[in-house]
Amino acid sequence: DVQSLRDTSRFLRTNQLFYNGALSSKVNVREFIASNASAFLCNFIIKDGKFGLAPAVPTTAEGEISTGVVQIKMYFNAGNILEDTFQLEYLTAEERRPFKAVVRYRKEFENRLPEERTVTVSSADHQNDNVPIETFDLTQFCTSHHHAAMAGKYFIGLRLLVSHTVQFSTTASGLNLAPGDYIKVETEAS
């Protein structure tokens, strides 16, 4: 999906998220993008049968990370969710446990060998020493403190904000959704 790649390129350039590494052997492009996308705050998508890449965070038209209200593309409720298809699954306590992120990256110098550096990122609520540490190795392609810190913030944000997943079926009529669009689901619970 060439347009999604262009839009994502704007996002990556604006936020200075670059791949600075070598591909020393043959690699499957689908596997490569899917395994590295999250370190660049992106999602690998398949749209209309074409591979693509989309920012995993809300963005402005200029490619900046949007801090405003998220634009909801479609609402789902009992009126447009097919009966008995709605499934709600909460993540386990282990998957939601707060942590400090230690992100490893390479610091490069002119006419010298690179050095490995780390940046530690934690949320404001979890800065004490009792919070477990998780390490993320981006040394194969990350050469910027800024990039490493943004990736660490993204990984922590996922843990803090994602608590469950939903799955449901709906009718195809009237849908105008694409991968990466934001939806809102409202259900009644007994």
C-alpha positions in Angstrom: 0.0 0.0 0.0 2.1 2.8 -1.3 0.0 5.6 0.2 0.3 4.1 3.7 4.1 3.9 3.2 4.3 7.6 2.2 2.2 8.7 5.2 4.3 6.6 7.5 7.5 7.9 6.0 6.3 11.4 6.8 5.6 10.3 10.4 9.1 8.6 10.7 11.0 11.6 9.3 9.1 14.1 11.4 9.8 12.2 14.6 13.4 11.3 13.6 12.9 7.5 13.8 15.4 6.0 11.4 16.7 2.5 10.7 20.5 2.6 10.7 21.6 -0.9 10.3 22.7 -3.6 7.9 20.8 -6.5 6.4 23.5 -9.0 6.1 21.4 -11.9 4.9 18.2 -12.5 2.9 15.1 -11.6 4.9 11.4 -12.0 4.3 10.0 -8.4 3.9 6.7 -9.3 5.7 8.6 -10.9 8.6 11.1 -8.0 8.8 8.5 -5.2 8.9 6.2 -7.1 11.3 9.1 -7.8 13.8 10.6 -4.2 13.7 7.5 -2.0 13.3 6.8 -1.5 17.0 10.3 -0.1 17.7 9.3 2.7 15.2 5.8 3.2 16.8 4.2 1.6 13.8 2.0 -1.3 12.9 2.4 -3.7 10.0 -1.0 -3.7 8.1 -2.5 -5.6 5.2 -5.0 -3.3 3.4 -6.9 -4.5 0.4 -4.5 -7.4 0.1 -1.4 -5.1 0.0 1.3 -4.8 2.7 1.6 -1.5 4.4 2.8 0.3 7.5 0.9 2.8 9.6 1.7 4.8 12.7 0.5 3.0 15.9 -0.3 6.4 17.5 -2.6 9.2 16.4 -0.9 11.6 14.1 -1.5 15.0 12.5 -1.5 15.5 8.7 2.1 16.8 9.1 3.2 13.5 10.7 3.5 14.8 14.2 2.2 12.7 17.1 -1.3 14.1 17.9 -1.9 15.0 21.6 -5.5 16.1 20.9 -8.7 14.2 20.9 -8.6 11.0 18.9 -10.9 11.1 15.9 -13.3 8.1 16.1 -14.0 6.6 12.7 -17.0 4.5 13.6 -19.1 3.5 16.6 -20.2 0.0 17.4 -23.0 -1.1 19.8 -25.7 -3.7 20.1 -27.4 -2.2 17.0 -24.5 -3.0 14.6 -22.7 -5.9 16.4 -24.1 -9.3 15.3 -25.7 -11.2 18.1 -23.5 -13.6 20.1 -20.3 -12.5 18.3 -19.0 -10.1 20.9 -16.0 -11.4 22.9 -14.1 -9.5 25.5 -10.7 -10.7 26.8 -8.8 -9.0 29.5 -5.0 -9.2 29.6 -3.5 -11.1 32.5 -2.1 -9.2 35.5 1.4 -10.1 34.3 0.7 -8.5 30.9 -0.5 -5.3 32.6 2.2 -5.0 35.2 4.0 -1.7 35.1 7.8 -1.7 34.4 10.8 0.5 33.7 12.0 0.2 30.2 15.8 0.0 29.6 16.3 0.5 25.9 19.7 -0.4 24.4 21.0 1.5 21.3 24.3 2.3 19.5 26.0 5.7 19.8 28.1 6.2 16.7 31.2 8.4 16.4 33.2 9.6 13.4 36.3 7.5 12.9 35.6 5.3 16.0 33.8 2.2 16.8 30.3 2.6 18.1 29.5 2.2 21.8 26.4 0.7 23.3 24.3 3.0 25.4 21.1 2.7 27.3 18.2 4.9 28.2 15.9 4.2 31.1 12.2 5.2 30.8 9.5 5.0 33.3 6.1 6.4 33.9 5.6 9.2 36.4 3.6 6.9 38.6 6.2 4.0 38.6 9.6 5.5 39.3 10.4 3.7 42.5 12.9 0.8 42.7 10.2 -1.8 43.2 9.1 -1.7 39.6 10.6 -4.5 37.5 12.9 -3.7 34.6 12.4 -4.9 31.0 15.2 -4.5 28.5 14.7 -3.8 24.8 17.6 -4.3 22.4 17.5 -1.9 19.5 21.3 -2.0 18.9 20.9 -3.5 15.4 19.3 -0.3 14.0 18.9 2.5 16.6 21.6 5.1 16.8 19.7 7.9 18.5 18.9 8.6 22.2 15.8 10.3 21.0 14.6 7.2 19.1 15.4 4.9 22.0 13.5 7.1 24.5 10.5 7.3 22.2 10.4 3.6 21.7 10.6 3.1 25.5 7.7 5.5 26.1 5.7 3.7 23.5 6.3 0.3 25.1 5.4 1.6 28.5 2.3 3.3 27.1 1.1 0.1 25.6 1.4 -1.6 29.0 -0.4 1.2 30.8 -3.2 1.8 28.3 -4.1 -1.6 26.9 -6.1 -3.7 29.3 -8.3 -5.8 27.1 -9.1 -6.9 23.5 -12.5 -7.1 21.9 -13.6 -9.2 18.9 -17.0 -9.1 17.2 -18.7 -9.5 13.8 -20.7 -6.8 12.0 -22.4 -6.4 8.7 -20.3 -5.1 5.8 -22.8 -2.5 4.7 -21.9 1.0 5.6 -18.4 0.2 6.8 -15.7 2.6 5.8 -12.8 1.3 7.9 -9.2 0.7 7.3 -6.4 -0.8 9.4 -5.3 1.7 12.0 -8.6 3.5 12.2 -10.0 4.2 15.7 -13.3 2.8 16.7 -15.4 3.0 19.8 -17.4 0.0 21.2 -20.2 0.5 23.7 -21.9 -2.5 25.3 -24.2 -3.1 28.2 -23.0 -5.5 30.8 -25.2 -7.3 33.3 
